[in-house]
Amino acid sequence: MPVRTRAAERYARAVAAALAAVACLLLAANAGPTAAAGSPAPAGESAPRLGEPTLDESASVHR
């Protein structure tokens, strides 16, 4: 017959399992594409808006 555990032990195991599950979910959520997929724009720059000419287009227009 299995040995009965105290309620405090069961709750401690449940809390430990819950913490491990949350840690795994956080790690999975933060796992993103690697540097091989391309890097995002630098912090001070953003993508051009639709309708605005890019640097390449504006340079060719003014020549």
N, CA, C and O atoms as a GROMACS GRO file, in nm:
protein
  252
    1MET      N    1   0.085  -0.117   0.000
    1MET     CA    2   0.000   0.000   0.000
    1MET      C    3   0.090   0.125   0.000
    1MET      O    4   0.187   0.131   0.076
    2PRO      N    5   0.058   0.224  -0.086
    2PRO     CA    6   0.142   0.345  -0.090
    2PRO      C    7   0.133   0.425   0.039
    2PRO      O    8   0.030   0.428   0.107
    3VAL      N    9   0.242   0.491   0.071
    3VAL     CA   10   0.249   0.572   0.192
    3VAL      C   11   0.177   0.704   0.165
    3VAL      O   12   0.196   0.767   0.061
    4ARG      N   13   0.094   0.743   0.260
    4ARG     CA   14   0.021   0.870   0.246
    4ARG      C   15   0.115   0.986   0.271
    4ARG      O   16   0.200   0.981   0.360
    5THR      N   17   0.100   1.091   0.189
    5THR     CA   18   0.181   1.210   0.208
    5THR      C   19   0.098   1.317   0.275
    5THR      O   20  -0.025   1.318   0.267
    6ARG      N   21   0.166   1.406   0.343
    6ARG     CA   22   0.096   1.514   0.408
    6ARG      C   23   0.046   1.613   0.304
    6ARG      O   24   0.097   1.618   0.193
    7ALA      N   25  -0.053   1.690   0.340
    7ALA     CA   26  -0.111   1.788   0.249
    7ALA      C   27  -0.008   1.894   0.212
    7ALA      O   28  -0.006   1.941   0.098
    8ALA      N   29   0.076   1.933   0.306
    8ALA     CA   30   0.178   2.035   0.278
    8ALA      C   31   0.276   1.986   0.172
    8ALA      O   32   0.320   2.064   0.088
    9GLU      N   33   0.310   1.857   0.175
    9GLU     CA   34   0.400   1.802   0.073
    9GLU      C   35   0.334   1.803  -0.064
    9GLU      O   36   0.398   1.834  -0.164
   10ARG      N   37   0.207   1.769  -0.068
   10ARG     CA   38   0.135   1.770  -0.196
   10ARG      C   39   0.126   1.911  -0.252
   10ARG      O   40   0.144   1.932  -0.372
   11TYR      N   41   0.097   2.008  -0.167
   11TYR     CA   42   0.088   2.147  -0.213
   11TYR      C   43   0.225   2.198  -0.260
   11TYR      O   44   0.234   2.271  -0.358
   12ALA      N   45   0.330   2.159  -0.189
   12ALA     CA   46   0.465   2.202  -0.228
   12ALA      C   47   0.500   2.144  -0.365
   12ALA      O   48   0.558   2.214  -0.448
   13ARG      N   49   0.466   2.018  -0.388
   13ARG     CA   50   0.492   1.958  -0.520
   13ARG      C   51   0.409   2.027  -0.628
   13ARG      O   52   0.458   2.050  -0.739
   14ALA      N   53   0.286   2.059  -0.597
   14ALA     CA   54   0.201   2.126  -0.695
   14ALA      C   55   0.256   2.265  -0.729
   14ALA      O   56   0.254   2.306  -0.846
   15VAL      N   57   0.302   2.338  -0.629
   15VAL     CA   58   0.359   2.471  -0.653
   15VAL      C   59   0.486   2.459  -0.736
   15VAL      O   60   0.508   2.538  -0.828
   16ALA      N   61   0.570   2.361  -0.705
   16ALA     CA   62   0.693   2.341  -0.782
   16ALA      C   63   0.662   2.306  -0.926
   16ALA      O   64   0.728   2.354  -1.018
   17ALA      N   65   0.563   2.221  -0.948
   17ALA     CA   66   0.524   2.184  -1.084
   17ALA      C   67   0.467   2.304  -1.159
   17ALA      O   68   0.492   2.321  -1.278
   18ALA      N   69   0.390   2.387  -1.090
   18ALA     CA   70   0.334   2.506  -1.153
   18ALA      C   71   0.444   2.604  -1.191
   18ALA      O   72   0.441   2.662  -1.300
   19LEU      N   73   0.542   2.624  -1.103
   19LEU     CA   74   0.654   2.712  -1.135
   19LEU      C   75   0.735   2.660  -1.253
   19LEU      O   76   0.778   2.737  -1.339
   20ALA      N   77   0.756   2.530  -1.258
   20ALA     CA   78   0.829   2.472  -1.371
   20ALA      C   79   0.751   2.490  -1.501
   20ALA      O   80   0.811   2.517  -1.605
   21ALA      N   81   0.620   2.475  -1.496
   21ALA     CA   82   0.539   2.493  -1.616
   21ALA      C   83   0.542   2.637  -1.664
   21ALA      O   84   0.551   2.662  -1.784
   22VAL      N   85   0.534   2.732  -1.572
   22VAL     CA   86   0.540   2.873  -1.609
   22VAL      C   87   0.677   2.907  -1.668
   22VAL      O   88   0.685   2.981  -1.766
   23ALA      N   89   0.783   2.853  -1.610
   23ALA     CA   90   0.916   2.878  -1.662
   23ALA      C   91   0.930   2.823  -1.804
   23ALA      O   92   0.988   2.888  -1.890
   24CYS      N   93   0.878   2.705  -1.828
   24CYS     CA   94   0.882   2.647  -1.962
   24CYS      C   95   0.802   2.731  -2.061
   24CYS      O   96   0.846   2.751  -2.174
   25LEU      N   97   0.687   2.779  -2.022
   25LEU     CA   98   0.606   2.862  -2.110
   25LEU      C   99   0.676   2.994  -2.142
   25LEU      O  100   0.672   3.040  -2.256
   26LEU      N  101   0.740   3.054  -2.042
   26LEU     CA  102   0.813   3.178  -2.066
   26LEU      C  103   0.931   3.157  -2.161
   26LEU      O  104   0.956   3.238  -2.250
   27LEU      N  105   1.002   3.047  -2.141
   27LEU     CA  106   1.114   3.018  -2.231
   27LEU      C  107   1.065   2.992  -2.372
   27LEU      O  108   1.129   3.035  -2.468
   28ALA      N  109   0.955   2.923  -2.387
   28ALA     CA  110   0.901   2.894  -2.520
   28ALA      C  111   0.850   3.021  -2.586
   28ALA      O  112   0.864   3.037  -2.707
   29ALA      N  113   0.791   3.111  -2.508
   29ALA     CA  114   0.738   3.234  -2.566
   29ALA      C  115   0.849   3.327  -2.611
   29ALA      O  116   0.833   3.401  -2.708
   30ASN      N  117   0.963   3.324  -2.542
   30ASN     CA  118   1.074   3.411  -2.577
   30ASN      C  119   1.163   3.352  -2.684
   30ASN      O  120   1.251   3.422  -2.736
   31ALA      N  121   1.144   3.226  -2.718
   31ALA     CA  122   1.225   3.166  -2.823
   31ALA      C  123   1.178   3.220  -2.957
   31ALA      O  124   1.064   3.199  -2.997
   32GLY      N  125   1.265   3.289  -3.025
   32GLY     CA  126   1.229   3.348  -3.153
   32GLY      C  127   1.323   3.303  -3.261
   32GLY      O  128   1.406   3.215  -3.239
   33PRO      N  129   1.311   3.361  -3.377
   33PRO     CA  130   1.401   3.326  -3.486
   33PRO      C  131   1.545   3.364  -3.452
   33PRO      O  132   1.570   3.458  -3.377
   34THR      N  133   1.637   3.291  -3.509
   34THR     CA  134   1.777   3.318  -3.482
   34THR      C  135   1.828   3.428  -3.574
   34THR      O  136   1.753   3.478  -3.658
   35ALA      N  137   1.953   3.464  -3.559
   35ALA     CA  138   2.012   3.569  -3.640
   35ALA      C  139   2.018   3.530  -3.787
   35ALA      O  140   2.029   3.617  -3.872
   36ALA      N  141   2.011   3.402  -3.818
   36ALA     CA  142   2.016   3.358  -3.958
   36ALA      C  143   1.892   3.405  -4.035
   36ALA      O  144   1.897   3.416  -4.158
   37ALA      N  145   1.784   3.432  -3.965
   37ALA     CA  146   1.662   3.475  -4.032
   37ALA      C  147   1.666   3.623  -4.066
   37ALA      O  148   1.574   3.673  -4.132
   38GLY      N  149   1.767   3.694  -4.022
   38GLY     CA  150   1.775   3.838  -4.048
   38GLY      C  151   1.754   3.914  -3.919
   38GLY      O  152   1.683   3.869  -3.830
   39SER      N  153   1.816   4.028  -3.912
   39SER     CA  154   1.804   4.107  -3.789
   39SER      C  155   1.701   4.218  -3.810
   39SER      O  156   1.682   4.265  -3.922
   40PRO      N  157   1.636   4.260  -3.704
   40PRO     CA  158   1.540   4.370  -3.715
   40PRO      C  159   1.612   4.503  -3.738
   40PRO      O  160   1.734   4.511  -3.728
   41ALA      N  161   1.536   4.606  -3.769
   41ALA     CA  162   1.593   4.738  -3.791
   41ALA      C  163   1.657   4.787  -3.661
   41ALA      O  164   1.610   4.752  -3.553
   42PRO      N  165   1.764   4.867  -3.670
   42PRO     CA  166   1.823   4.923  -3.548
   42PRO      C  167   1.721   5.003  -3.467
   42PRO      O  168   1.618   5.045  -3.520
   43ALA      N  169   1.750   5.023  -3.341
   43ALA     CA  170   1.653   5.082  -3.248
   43ALA      C  171   1.607   5.221  -3.292
   43ALA      O  172   1.490   5.254  -3.273
   44GLY      N  173   1.695   5.302  -3.348
   44GLY     CA  174   1.656   5.438  -3.384
   44GLY      C  175   1.588   5.451  -3.519
   44GLY      O  176   1.539   5.558  -3.553
   45GLU      N  177   1.584   5.344  -3.595
   45GLU     CA  178   1.527   5.351  -3.729
   45GLU      C  179   1.398   5.272  -3.735
   45GLU      O  180   1.377   5.178  -3.658
   46SER      N  181   1.312   5.311  -3.826
   46SER     CA  182   1.189   5.238  -3.846
   46SER      C  183   1.169   5.218  -3.996
   46SER      O  184   1.236   5.281  -4.077
   47ALA      N  185   1.079   5.133  -4.030
   47ALA     CA  186   1.052   5.106  -4.170
   47ALA      C  187   0.982   5.228  -4.231
   47ALA      O  188   0.908   5.297  -4.162
   48PRO      N  189   1.006   5.256  -4.361
   48PRO     CA  190   0.939   5.370  -4.424
   48PRO      C  191   0.788   5.346  -4.434
   48PRO      O  192   0.744   5.232  -4.447
   49ARG      N  193   0.712   5.450  -4.428
   49ARG     CA  194   0.568   5.440  -4.441
   49ARG      C  195   0.531   5.417  -4.586
   49ARG      O  196   0.608   5.448  -4.677
   50LEU      N  197   0.415   5.362  -4.607
   50LEU     CA  198   0.369   5.341  -4.744
   50LEU      C  199   0.350   5.476  -4.812
   50LEU      O  200   0.294   5.568  -4.752
   51GLY      N  201   0.395   5.488  -4.932
   51GLY     CA  202   0.380   5.613  -5.005
   51GLY      C  203   0.501   5.703  -4.996
   51GLY      O  204   0.518   5.791  -5.080
   52GLU      N  205   0.586   5.684  -4.895
   52GLU     CA  206   0.707   5.764  -4.883
   52GLU      C  207   0.816   5.699  -4.968
   52GLU      O  208   0.832   5.577  -4.963
   53PRO      N  209   0.889   5.776  -5.043
   53PRO     CA  210   0.996   5.715  -5.123
   53PRO      C  211   1.109   5.669  -5.032
   53PRO      O  212   1.139   5.732  -4.931
   54THR      N  213   1.171   5.559  -5.070
   54THR     CA  214   1.287   5.512  -4.994
   54THR      C  215   1.408   5.590  -5.039
   54THR      O  216   1.400   5.671  -5.131
   55LEU      N  217   1.521   5.568  -4.975
   55LEU     CA  218   1.642   5.640  -5.012
   55LEU      C  219   1.681   5.611  -5.156
   55LEU      O  220   1.727   5.701  -5.227
   56ASP      N  221   1.664   5.488  -5.201
   56ASP     CA  222   1.700   5.454  -5.338
   56ASP      C  223   1.610   5.526  -5.438
   56ASP      O  224   1.658   5.575  -5.540
   57GLU      N  225   1.480   5.533  -5.409
   57GLU     CA  226   1.387   5.600  -5.501
   57GLU      C  227   1.409   5.750  -5.503
   57GLU      O  228   1.405   5.811  -5.610
   58SER      N  229   1.432   5.810  -5.387
   58SER     CA  230   1.449   5.955  -5.384
   58SER      C  231   1.580   5.995  -5.452
   58SER      O  232   1.586   6.102  -5.513
   59ALA      N  233   1.683   5.913  -5.442
   59ALA     CA  234   1.809   5.945  -5.507
   59ALA      C  235   1.795   5.939  -5.659
   59ALA      O  236   1.855   6.020  -5.730
   60SER      N  237   1.717   5.845  -5.709
   60SER     CA  238   1.702   5.834  -5.854
   60SER      C  239   1.609   5.943  -5.908
   60SER      O  240   1.622   5.980  -6.024
   61VAL      N  241   1.518   5.994  -5.828
   61VAL     CA  242   1.426   6.098  -5.872
   61VAL      C  243   1.500   6.230  -5.888
   61VAL      O  244   1.471   6.306  -5.981
   62HIS      N  245   1.596   6.260  -5.800
   62HIS     CA  246   1.665   6.388  -5.801
   62HIS      C  247   1.782   6.392  -5.899
   62HIS      O  248   1.844   6.498  -5.913
   63ARG      N  249   1.814   6.286  -5.965
   63ARG     CA  250   1.927   6.285  -6.059
   63ARG      C  251   1.886   6.327  -6.194
   63ARG      O  252   1.969   6.332  -6.285
   0.00000   0.00000   0.00000
